[in-house]
Amino acid sequence: TAIEHRRLYETLSFQAQRDALTELANRRLLHERLDFAIFRAQRERTTLTVFMIDLDRFKHINDSMGHLFGDRVLLQVAQRLGRGLRPGDTLARLGGDEFVVLLAGCTGTSGEVTAHQILADLSQPFEVDGLRFTLTASIGIARYPDDGRSTDDLIKHADTAMYAVKELGRSGVRFYCASMNADLLSRVKLDHAMREALEKGAFRLVYQPQVPVAGLQWV
């Protein structure tokens, strides 16, 4: 019937735009909303902010407790992330333990306050299946138009800033800056060079004797 076809269409449409576990926006819907937010910001000469949020050491939870346990944790994380957001904001899950927040019309200062509030919310103890534990997260921030004028650039730069937090020890917030790209490229080149040298057997092990100065006798 027409009603059944309509319901099927709505179900398929929802599944195409939503994360299967959390029912948050998925990558496709995030890109659509970010494209529109950029178009609107260009027209109205306003700003927007993108957070890339990655849970720290979440792999340990999946490895030690299992993926079903990890899924229950992710559901609680999704609920907490949505608490402090405004009706017009977008919260998306890209997969795994990686989430994105889109804040339209948000300045850098208010965005930083929101990011630290998210960290504070996530730092409160979780309880799953009677087990209490804590989590931390790393958040990278990119702003339109300063840090990018396209959807791909804003997501990529927020991701770069997030990995900069990981490099500094995790559990923090950083804004994107252009120098991060150079640092990231340098690390990628070094990693490639080391792998290539390892495959070619180019490393040499050199022993360097060390003698305490106090034990030396001068003649």
GROMACS elastic network, one bead per residue, 0.5 to 0.9 nm:
[ bonds ]
;  ai    aj funct       b0    kb
    1     4     6  0.52349   500
    1     5     6  0.62342   500
    1     6     6  0.85839   500
    2     5     6  0.50963   500
    2     6     6  0.60835   500
    2     7     6  0.86182   500
    3     6     6  0.50210   500
    3     7     6  0.61809   500
    3     8     6  0.85887   500
    4     7     6  0.50651   500
    4     8     6  0.61026   500
    4     9     6  0.85275   500
    5     8     6  0.50532   500
    5     9     6  0.60925   500
    5    10     6  0.86136   500
    6     9     6  0.50641   500
    6    10     6  0.61980   500
    6    11     6  0.85880   500
    7    10     6  0.50850   500
    7    11     6  0.61061   500
    7    12     6  0.86143   500
    8    11     6  0.50532   500
    8    12     6  0.61445   500
    8    13     6  0.84582   500
    9    12     6  0.52176   500
    9    13     6  0.60025   500
    9    14     6  0.85240   500
   10    13     6  0.50365   500
   10    14     6  0.60598   500
   10    15     6  0.85772   500
   11    14     6  0.51573   500
   11    15     6  0.62041   500
   11    16     6  0.86295   500
   12    15     6  0.50719   500
   12    16     6  0.61077   500
   12    17     6  0.87773   500
   13    16     6  0.51377   500
   13    17     6  0.64930   500
   13    18     6  0.86852   500
   14    17     6  0.53640   500
   14    18     6  0.59228   500
   14    23     6  0.87791   500
   15    18     6  0.53256   500
   15    19     6  0.74055   500
   15    20     6  0.70837   500
   15    23     6  0.85117   500
   16    19     6  0.83493   500
   16    26     6  0.81808   500
   16    28     6  0.78942   500
   16    29     6  0.83837   500
   17    23     6  0.87573   500
   17    24     6  0.84981   500
   17    25     6  0.60454   500
   17    26     6  0.56297   500
   17    27     6  0.78030   500
   17    28     6  0.61446   500
   17    29     6  0.51928   500
   17    30     6  0.85208   500
   18    21     6  0.86688   500
   18    22     6  0.80290   500
   18    23     6  0.50874   500
   18    24     6  0.54718   500
   18    27     6  0.83542   500
   18    28     6  0.84004   500
   18    29     6  0.73419   500
   18    92     6  0.84630   500
   18    93     6  0.87049   500
   19    22     6  0.57506   500
   19    24     6  0.53694   500
   19    25     6  0.59775   500
   19    27     6  0.83358   500
   19    92     6  0.79428   500
   19    93     6  0.65708   500
   19    94     6  0.80137   500
   19    95     6  0.80634   500
   20    23     6  0.56593   500
   20    24     6  0.81457   500
   20    26     6  0.85654   500
   21    24     6  0.81533   500
   21    71     6  0.75070   500
   21    74     6  0.84611   500
   21    75     6  0.74884   500
   22    25     6  0.86477   500
   22    71     6  0.88805   500
   22    74     6  0.76379   500
   22    75     6  0.58286   500
   22    78     6  0.68084   500
   22    79     6  0.87751   500
   22    93     6  0.78425   500
   23    26     6  0.80974   500
   23    92     6  0.88807   500
   23    93     6  0.87396   500
   24    78     6  0.79287   500
   24    90     6  0.87322   500
   24    91     6  0.64833   500
   24    92     6  0.53029   500
   24    93     6  0.62361   500
   25    28     6  0.77688   500
   25    29     6  0.55865   500
   25    30     6  0.60669   500
   25    90     6  0.74950   500
   25    91     6  0.64246   500
   25    93     6  0.64008   500
   25    94     6  0.84553   500
   26    29     6  0.54830   500
   26    30     6  0.60742   500
   26    31     6  0.86754   500
   26    91     6  0.89145   500
   26    92     6  0.55332   500
   26    93     6  0.55918   500
   26    94     6  0.59508   500
   26    95     6  0.81881   500
   27    30     6  0.50587   500
   27    31     6  0.61781   500
   27    32     6  0.87011   500
   27    92     6  0.70403   500
   27    93     6  0.70779   500
   27    94     6  0.54552   500
   27    95     6  0.84948   500
   28    31     6  0.53074   500
   28    32     6  0.64163   500
   28    33     6  0.88367   500
   29    32     6  0.50249   500
   29    33     6  0.61799   500
   29    34     6  0.84628   500
   29    92     6  0.81944   500
   30    33     6  0.52115   500
   30    34     6  0.59562   500
   30    35     6  0.84223   500
   30    90     6  0.74221   500
   30    91     6  0.80764   500
   30    92     6  0.63325   500
   30    93     6  0.87919   500
   30    94     6  0.88306   500
   30   100     6  0.82914   500
   30   102     6  0.82882   500
   31    34     6  0.50586   500
   31    35     6  0.59276   500
   31    36     6  0.85281   500
   31   151     6  0.66166   500
   31   152     6  0.83698   500
   32    35     6  0.51992   500
   32    36     6  0.63369   500
   32    37     6  0.86461   500
   32   151     6  0.89888   500
   33    36     6  0.51185   500
   33    37     6  0.60213   500
   33    38     6  0.85936   500
   33    90     6  0.78344   500
   33   102     6  0.85843   500
   34    38     6  0.60788   500
   34    39     6  0.85069   500
   34    90     6  0.88401   500
   34   102     6  0.73034   500
   34   150     6  0.86213   500
   34   151     6  0.60600   500
   35    38     6  0.52859   500
   35    39     6  0.62889   500
   35    40     6  0.87266   500
   35   150     6  0.75043   500
   35   151     6  0.60125   500
   36    39     6  0.50294   500
   36    40     6  0.61494   500
   36    41     6  0.85126   500
   37    40     6  0.51106   500
   37    41     6  0.60107   500
   37    42     6  0.85597   500
   37    48     6  0.75971   500
   37   102     6  0.88332   500
   37   104     6  0.66716   500
   37   105     6  0.89950   500
   38    42     6  0.60751   500
   38    43     6  0.85787   500
   38    47     6  0.83969   500
   38    48     6  0.77033   500
   38   104     6  0.88349   500
   38   144     6  0.76567   500
   38   145     6  0.86938   500
   38   149     6  0.73348   500
   38   150     6  0.72550   500
   38   151     6  0.76424   500
   39    42     6  0.52258   500
   39    43     6  0.63325   500
   39    44     6  0.86959   500
   40    43     6  0.51099   500
   40    44     6  0.60058   500
   40    45     6  0.80326   500
   40    46     6  0.80051   500
   41    44     6  0.51556   500
   41    45     6  0.52810   500
   41    47     6  0.59091   500
   41    48     6  0.72643   500
   41   104     6  0.81346   500
   41   105     6  0.76825   500
   41   144     6  0.82496   500
   41   145     6  0.86949   500
   42    45     6  0.51118   500
   42    46     6  0.68796   500
   42    47     6  0.84305   500
   42   145     6  0.86285   500
   43    46     6  0.80471   500
   44    47     6  0.89573   500
   46   104     6  0.84461   500
   46   105     6  0.59055   500
   46   106     6  0.83800   500
   46   144     6  0.84820   500
   46   145     6  0.86843   500
   47   103     6  0.89820   500
   47   104     6  0.67587   500
   47   106     6  0.60091   500
   47   107     6  0.65895   500
   47   108     6  0.89914   500
   47   143     6  0.71339   500
   47   144     6  0.54432   500
   47   145     6  0.66019   500
   47   146     6  0.88898   500
   48   102     6  0.73667   500
   48   103     6  0.56883   500
   48   106     6  0.51274   500
   48   107     6  0.70233   500
   48   108     6  0.87378   500
   48   142     6  0.87004   500
   48   143     6  0.58444   500
   48   144     6  0.52637   500
   48   145     6  0.77806   500
   49   101     6  0.81129   500
   49   102     6  0.59764   500
   49   103     6  0.50891   500
   49   104     6  0.64354   500
   49   105     6  0.76408   500
   49   106     6  0.59375   500
   49   107     6  0.72459   500
   49   108     6  0.73851   500
   49   111     6  0.67737   500
   49   141     6  0.69638   500
   49   142     6  0.59320   500
   49   144     6  0.62990   500
   49   154     6  0.85500   500
   50   100     6  0.69910   500
   50   101     6  0.56940   500
   50   103     6  0.63237   500
   50   104     6  0.86506   500
   50   111     6  0.86823   500
   50   140     6  0.81986   500
   50   141     6  0.56998   500
   50   142     6  0.52983   500
   50   143     6  0.62577   500
   50   144     6  0.82706   500
   50   154     6  0.68426   500
   50   155     6  0.70570   500
   50   158     6  0.65775   500
   51    99     6  0.81049   500
   51   100     6  0.54479   500
   51   102     6  0.66116   500
   51   103     6  0.82614   500
   51   111     6  0.86399   500
   51   115     6  0.77539   500
   51   139     6  0.63284   500
   51   140     6  0.56411   500
   51   142     6  0.67113   500
   51   143     6  0.89396   500
   51   155     6  0.81755   500
   51   158     6  0.61016   500
   51   159     6  0.82505   500
   51   162     6  0.85183   500
   52    98     6  0.72594   500
   52    99     6  0.60935   500
   52   101     6  0.68094   500
   52   138     6  0.80964   500
   52   139     6  0.55213   500
   52   140     6  0.51215   500
   52   141     6  0.65143   500
   52   142     6  0.84721   500
   52   155     6  0.73665   500
   52   158     6  0.54237   500
   52   159     6  0.56276   500
   52   160     6  0.88898   500
   52   161     6  0.81834   500
   52   162     6  0.62922   500
   53    97     6  0.82124   500
   53    98     6  0.57365   500
   53    99     6  0.50325   500
   53   100     6  0.59674   500
   53   101     6  0.78815   500
   53   137     6  0.66596   500
   53   138     6  0.58224   500
   53   140     6  0.67114   500
   53   141     6  0.89731   500
   53   158     6  0.88872   500
   53   159     6  0.83213   500
   53   162     6  0.70958   500
   54    58     6  0.87262   500
   54    97     6  0.58807   500
   54    99     6  0.64413   500
   54   100     6  0.87891   500
   54   136     6  0.88869   500
   54   137     6  0.56046   500
   54   138     6  0.54116   500
   54   139     6  0.66019   500
   54   140     6  0.88177   500
   54   162     6  0.74898   500
   54   163     6  0.89935   500
   55    58     6  0.57893   500
   55    97     6  0.57817   500
   55    98     6  0.68984   500
   55    99     6  0.87398   500
   55   135     6  0.72564   500
   55   136     6  0.61410   500
   55   138     6  0.64017   500
   55   139     6  0.88553   500
   55   171     6  0.85824   500
   56    59     6  0.83088   500
   56    97     6  0.87571   500
   56   135     6  0.70914   500
   56   136     6  0.55689   500
   56   137     6  0.50398   500
   56   138     6  0.66410   500
   56   166     6  0.81927   500
   56   170     6  0.67057   500
   56   171     6  0.71339   500
   57    60     6  0.57065   500
   57    61     6  0.75485   500
   57   135     6  0.85335   500
   57   136     6  0.84063   500
   57   137     6  0.87748   500
   58    61     6  0.53094   500
   58    62     6  0.67516   500
   58    63     6  0.87979   500
   58    70     6  0.81245   500
   58    97     6  0.69786   500
   58   135     6  0.82404   500
   59    62     6  0.51566   500
   59    63     6  0.60265   500
   59    64     6  0.84815   500
   59    70     6  0.88105   500
   59    97     6  0.87035   500
   60    63     6  0.50611   500
   60    64     6  0.59061   500
   60    65     6  0.81201   500
   61    64     6  0.53205   500
   61    65     6  0.55403   500
   61    66     6  0.70654   500
   61    67     6  0.81129   500
   61    69     6  0.79396   500
   61    70     6  0.62719   500
   62    65     6  0.54541   500
   62    68     6  0.81016   500
   62    69     6  0.71926   500
   62    70     6  0.53552   500
   62    71     6  0.86223   500
   63    66     6  0.57414   500
   63    67     6  0.75951   500
   65    68     6  0.80682   500
   65    69     6  0.60007   500
   65    70     6  0.71868   500
   66    69     6  0.55313   500
   66    70     6  0.63520   500
   66    71     6  0.88401   500
   67    71     6  0.60002   500
   67    72     6  0.86469   500
   68    71     6  0.50660   500
   68    72     6  0.65184   500
   68    73     6  0.88230   500
   69    72     6  0.52438   500
   69    73     6  0.64855   500
   69    74     6  0.88634   500
   69   128     6  0.74215   500
   69   129     6  0.80950   500
   70    73     6  0.50165   500
   70    74     6  0.62584   500
   70    75     6  0.87504   500
   71    74     6  0.50113   500
   71    75     6  0.63100   500
   71    76     6  0.88234   500
   72    75     6  0.51712   500
   72    76     6  0.65479   500
   72    77     6  0.87556   500
   72   128     6  0.69980   500
   73    76     6  0.52355   500
   73    77     6  0.62153   500
   73    78     6  0.86959   500
   73   126     6  0.77824   500
   73   127     6  0.83530   500
   73   128     6  0.69164   500
   74    78     6  0.60711   500
   74    79     6  0.86181   500
   74    96     6  0.86578   500
   74    97     6  0.70756   500
   75    78     6  0.51499   500
   75    79     6  0.63925   500
   75    80     6  0.88403   500
   76    79     6  0.51192   500
   76    80     6  0.63402   500
   76    81     6  0.86865   500
   76   126     6  0.78985   500
   77    80     6  0.51713   500
   77    81     6  0.61287   500
   77    82     6  0.86943   500
   77   122     6  0.71214   500
   77   126     6  0.88872   500
   78    81     6  0.51571   500
   78    82     6  0.63484   500
   78    83     6  0.89581   500
   78    91     6  0.84161   500
   78    92     6  0.89142   500
   78    93     6  0.84112   500
   78    99     6  0.84566   500
   79    82     6  0.53672   500
   79    83     6  0.66223   500
   80    83     6  0.53362   500
   80    84     6  0.79388   500
   80   118     6  0.78445   500
   80   121     6  0.65930   500
   80   122     6  0.69405   500
   81    84     6  0.68981   500
   81    85     6  0.76254   500
   81    91     6  0.77107   500
   81    99     6  0.89802   500
   81   101     6  0.87001   500
   81   118     6  0.63858   500
   81   121     6  0.78170   500
   81   122     6  0.78905   500
   82    85     6  0.55202   500
   82    86     6  0.85621   500
   82    90     6  0.88401   500
   82    91     6  0.68680   500
   83    86     6  0.85688   500
   83   118     6  0.88515   500
   83   121     6  0.89093   500
   84   114     6  0.75621   500
   84   117     6  0.78876   500
   84   118     6  0.76289   500
   85    88     6  0.81097   500
   85    89     6  0.61007   500
   85    90     6  0.80338   500
   85    91     6  0.82885   500
   85   101     6  0.87693   500
   85   103     6  0.82018   500
   85   114     6  0.83794   500
   86    89     6  0.53607   500
   86    90     6  0.85313   500
   86   103     6  0.82983   500
   87    90     6  0.81845   500
   88   103     6  0.78132   500
   88   104     6  0.73704   500
   89   101     6  0.73116   500
   89   102     6  0.56965   500
   89   103     6  0.50989   500
   89   104     6  0.64445   500
   90   100     6  0.80115   500
   90   101     6  0.56548   500
   90   103     6  0.68750   500
   90   104     6  0.87009   500
   91    99     6  0.72360   500
   91   100     6  0.58720   500
   91   102     6  0.65503   500
   91   103     6  0.89988   500
   92    98     6  0.87466   500
   92    99     6  0.56125   500
   92   100     6  0.51126   500
   92   101     6  0.63858   500
   92   102     6  0.83888   500
   93    96     6  0.78967   500
   93    97     6  0.77673   500
   93    98     6  0.60765   500
   93   100     6  0.62464   500
   93   101     6  0.89111   500
   94    97     6  0.80342   500
   94    98     6  0.57092   500
   94    99     6  0.57798   500
   94   100     6  0.71706   500
   95    98     6  0.57789   500
   95    99     6  0.75002   500
   96    99     6  0.85080   500
  100   155     6  0.83873   500
  103   106     6  0.57739   500
  103   111     6  0.77205   500
  104   107     6  0.89731   500
  106   109     6  0.82593   500
  106   110     6  0.64114   500
  106   111     6  0.61394   500
  106   143     6  0.87061   500
  107   110     6  0.54707   500
  107   111     6  0.59706   500
  107   112     6  0.85855   500
  107   143     6  0.81632   500
  108   111     6  0.50075   500
  108   112     6  0.61171   500
  108   113     6  0.87061   500
  108   141     6  0.87901   500
  108   142     6  0.89613   500
  108   143     6  0.72460   500
  108   175     6  0.86918   500
  109   112     6  0.52316   500
  109   113     6  0.64298   500
  109   114     6  0.87933   500
  110   113     6  0.50517   500
  110   114     6  0.62457   500
  110   115     6  0.86432   500
  111   114     6  0.50810   500
  111   115     6  0.61569   500
  111   116     6  0.87186   500
  111   141     6  0.82168   500
  112   116     6  0.62504   500
  112   117     6  0.85441   500
  112   141     6  0.82001   500
  112   173     6  0.77004   500
  112   174     6  0.86673   500
  112   175     6  0.85558   500
  113   116     6  0.53021   500
  113   117     6  0.62033   500
  113   118     6  0.87196   500
  114   118     6  0.62444   500
  114   119     6  0.87797   500
  115   118     6  0.50794   500
  115   119     6  0.64413   500
  115   120     6  0.87459   500
  115   139     6  0.71336   500
  115   140     6  0.89789   500
  115   141     6  0.85529   500
  115   172     6  0.89710   500
  115   173     6  0.69738   500
  116   119     6  0.50003   500
  116   120     6  0.61956   500
  116   121     6  0.86353   500
  116   139     6  0.89272   500
  116   172     6  0.79830   500
  116   173     6  0.72254   500
  117   121     6  0.61619   500
  117   122     6  0.86079   500
  118   121     6  0.50820   500
  118   122     6  0.61651   500
  118   123     6  0.85580   500
  118   137     6  0.89150   500
  119   122     6  0.51439   500
  119   123     6  0.60955   500
  119   136     6  0.70014   500
  119   137     6  0.65561   500
  119   138     6  0.82198   500
  119   139     6  0.84073   500
  119   171     6  0.77267   500
  119   172     6  0.76421   500
  119   173     6  0.86431   500
  120   123     6  0.51308   500
  120   124     6  0.68963   500
  120   136     6  0.89561   500
  121   124     6  0.57256   500
  122   125     6  0.77594   500
  122   126     6  0.83809   500
  122   134     6  0.78379   500
  122   135     6  0.63304   500
  122   136     6  0.64578   500
  122   137     6  0.75144   500
  123   126     6  0.84993   500
  123   134     6  0.60518   500
  123   135     6  0.57348   500
  123   136     6  0.59157   500
  123   137     6  0.84731   500
  124   133     6  0.88139   500
  124   134     6  0.65202   500
  124   135     6  0.78549   500
  125   132     6  0.63322   500
  125   133     6  0.54955   500
  125   135     6  0.75167   500
  126   131     6  0.79767   500
  126   132     6  0.55010   500
  126   133     6  0.53786   500
  126   134     6  0.58635   500
  126   135     6  0.77707   500
  127   130     6  0.60125   500
  127   131     6  0.52699   500
  127   133     6  0.64975   500
  127   134     6  0.87147   500
  128   131     6  0.52806   500
  128   132     6  0.67026   500
  128   133     6  0.85167   500
  129   132     6  0.85472   500
  136   170     6  0.78500   500
  136   171     6  0.53925   500
  136   172     6  0.85052   500
  137   170     6  0.68960   500
  137   172     6  0.69402   500
  137   173     6  0.88756   500
  138   162     6  0.58875   500
  138   163     6  0.78569   500
  138   164     6  0.89553   500
  138   165     6  0.59311   500
  138   166     6  0.65395   500
  138   170     6  0.55387   500
  138   172     6  0.51737   500
  138   173     6  0.62560   500
  138   174     6  0.85198   500
  139   158     6  0.81295   500
  139   159     6  0.84690   500
  139   161     6  0.75135   500
  139   162     6  0.50486   500
  139   163     6  0.84776   500
  139   165     6  0.70812   500
  139   170     6  0.88577   500
  139   171     6  0.77884   500
  139   172     6  0.62415   500
  139   174     6  0.65914   500
  139   175     6  0.86873   500
  140   157     6  0.80497   500
  140   159     6  0.60680   500
  140   160     6  0.70689   500
  140   163     6  0.74024   500
  140   164     6  0.78030   500
  140   165     6  0.71838   500
  140   172     6  0.85284   500
  140   173     6  0.58976   500
  140   174     6  0.51697   500
  140   175     6  0.59281   500
  140   176     6  0.68764   500
  141   154     6  0.87607   500
  141   157     6  0.77035   500
  141   159     6  0.79498   500
  141   160     6  0.89145   500
  141   161     6  0.63296   500
  141   162     6  0.73244   500
  141   173     6  0.74866   500
  141   174     6  0.61472   500
  141   176     6  0.59234   500
  142   146     6  0.80805   500
  142   147     6  0.56395   500
  142   148     6  0.75641   500
  142   153     6  0.88986   500
  142   154     6  0.57703   500
  142   155     6  0.74891   500
  142   156     6  0.86850   500
  142   157     6  0.59355   500
  142   159     6  0.84919   500
  142   161     6  0.76826   500
  142   175     6  0.61545   500
  142   176     6  0.54841   500
  142   177     6  0.85627   500
  143   146     6  0.57693   500
  143   147     6  0.51993   500
  143   148     6  0.69287   500
  143   149     6  0.89007   500
  143   154     6  0.70322   500
  143   158     6  0.83841   500
  143   175     6  0.83595   500
  143   176     6  0.81504   500
  144   147     6  0.57675   500
  144   148     6  0.56397   500
  144   149     6  0.60436   500
  144   150     6  0.84106   500
  144   154     6  0.72901   500
  145   148     6  0.54195   500
  145   149     6  0.53633   500
  145   150     6  0.87541   500
  145   154     6  0.89851   500
  146   149     6  0.77731   500
  147   153     6  0.77623   500
  147   154     6  0.66291   500
  147   157     6  0.71243   500
  147   158     6  0.87729   500
  147   176     6  0.69035   500
  147   177     6  0.73916   500
  147   178     6  0.81041   500
  148   151     6  0.79115   500
  148   152     6  0.84536   500
  148   153     6  0.52669   500
  148   154     6  0.52054   500
  148   155     6  0.88924   500
  148   157     6  0.76800   500
  149   152     6  0.86831   500
  149   153     6  0.68218   500
  149   154     6  0.70834   500
  150   153     6  0.52788   500
  150   154     6  0.62314   500
  150   155     6  0.86894   500
  151   154     6  0.53603   500
  151   155     6  0.62770   500
  151   156     6  0.85110   500
  152   155     6  0.53507   500
  152   156     6  0.59613   500
  152   157     6  0.84674   500
  153   156     6  0.50543   500
  153   157     6  0.58927   500
  153   158     6  0.83879   500
  154   157     6  0.52188   500
  154   158     6  0.60355   500
  154   159     6  0.84489   500
  155   158     6  0.51887   500
  155   159     6  0.61019   500
  155   160     6  0.86259   500
  156   159     6  0.50447   500
  156   160     6  0.61971   500
  156   161     6  0.87556   500
  157   161     6  0.62104   500
  157   162     6  0.85295   500
  157   176     6  0.61030   500
  157   177     6  0.82448   500
  157   178     6  0.87647   500
  157   180     6  0.87985   500
  157   181     6  0.83778   500
  158   161     6  0.51290   500
  158   162     6  0.61908   500
  158   163     6  0.87788   500
  158   174     6  0.88955   500
  158   175     6  0.76494   500
  158   176     6  0.62980   500
  159   163     6  0.63450   500
  159   164     6  0.86819   500
  159   176     6  0.86964   500
  160   163     6  0.52369   500
  160   164     6  0.63605   500
  160   165     6  0.89483   500
  160   176     6  0.70346   500
  160   180     6  0.69393   500
  160   181     6  0.73259   500
  160   184     6  0.78374   500
  161   165     6  0.65751   500
  161   166     6  0.89201   500
  161   173     6  0.83278   500
  161   174     6  0.58254   500
  161   175     6  0.60032   500
  161   177     6  0.76456   500
  161   180     6  0.72272   500
  162   165     6  0.51792   500
  162   166     6  0.65985   500
  162   167     6  0.88899   500
  162   170     6  0.88405   500
  162   172     6  0.87020   500
  162   173     6  0.74831   500
  162   174     6  0.68094   500
  162   175     6  0.84002   500
  162   176     6  0.83655   500
  163   167     6  0.62462   500
  163   168     6  0.87262   500
  163   170     6  0.86016   500
  164   167     6  0.50234   500
  164   168     6  0.64477   500
  164   169     6  0.89847   500
  164   170     6  0.85754   500
  164   174     6  0.73568   500
  164   176     6  0.87355   500
  164   180     6  0.74190   500
  164   184     6  0.87214   500
  165   168     6  0.51492   500
  165   169     6  0.65830   500
  165   170     6  0.52757   500
  165   171     6  0.71754   500
  165   172     6  0.60306   500
  165   173     6  0.65065   500
  165   174     6  0.63001   500
  166   169     6  0.53217   500
  166   171     6  0.75681   500
  166   172     6  0.82869   500
  167   170     6  0.68629   500
  168   171     6  0.88762   500
  168   172     6  0.86419   500
  169   172     6  0.82978   500
  170   173     6  0.87763   500
  176   179     6  0.86197   500
  176   180     6  0.71446   500
  177   180     6  0.58010   500
  177   181     6  0.79297   500
  178   181     6  0.57718   500
  178   182     6  0.74023   500
  179   182     6  0.52604   500
  179   183     6  0.64017   500
  179   184     6  0.86932   500
  180   183     6  0.50285   500
  180   184     6  0.60307   500
  180   185     6  0.85141   500
  181   184     6  0.50582   500
  181   185     6  0.60549   500
  181   186     6  0.84893   500
  182   185     6  0.51222   500
  182   186     6  0.61028   500
  182   187     6  0.86776   500
  183   186     6  0.51027   500
  183   187     6  0.63104   500
  183   188     6  0.87136   500
  184   187     6  0.51513   500
  184   188     6  0.62138   500
  184   189     6  0.86726   500
  185   188     6  0.50469   500
  185   189     6  0.61554   500
  185   190     6  0.85614   500
  186   189     6  0.51828   500
  186   190     6  0.61498   500
  186   191     6  0.85917   500
  187   190     6  0.50424   500
  187   191     6  0.60353   500
  187   192     6  0.85323   500
  188   191     6  0.51296   500
  188   192     6  0.61725   500
  188   193     6  0.85894   500
  189   192     6  0.51093   500
  189   193     6  0.60773   500
  189   194     6  0.85941   500
  190   193     6  0.50473   500
  190   194     6  0.61056   500
  190   195     6  0.85915   500
  191   194     6  0.52085   500
  191   195     6  0.62154   500
  191   196     6  0.85859   500
  192   195     6  0.52028   500
  192   196     6  0.61026   500
  192   197     6  0.85391   500
  193   196     6  0.50979   500
  193   197     6  0.60443   500
  193   198     6  0.85308   500
  194   197     6  0.50414   500
  194   198     6  0.60553   500
  194   199     6  0.86161   500
  194   203     6  0.89424   500
  195   198     6  0.50635   500
  195   199     6  0.62320   500
  195   200     6  0.86950   500
  196   199     6  0.51825   500
  196   200     6  0.63048   500
  196   201     6  0.86427   500
  196   202     6  0.85590   500
  197   200     6  0.51157   500
  197   201     6  0.60462   500
  197   202     6  0.50016   500
  197   203     6  0.66269   500
  198   201     6  0.50694   500
  198   202     6  0.61315   500
  198   203     6  0.65091   500
  199   202     6  0.77702   500
  200   203     6  0.84043   500
  201   204     6  0.81620   500
  211   214     6  0.85974   500
  211   215     6  0.74212   500
  211   216     6  0.78448   500
  212   215     6  0.55976   500
  212   216     6  0.71535   500
  213   216     6  0.54158   500
  213   217     6  0.88184   500
  214   217     6  0.83405   500
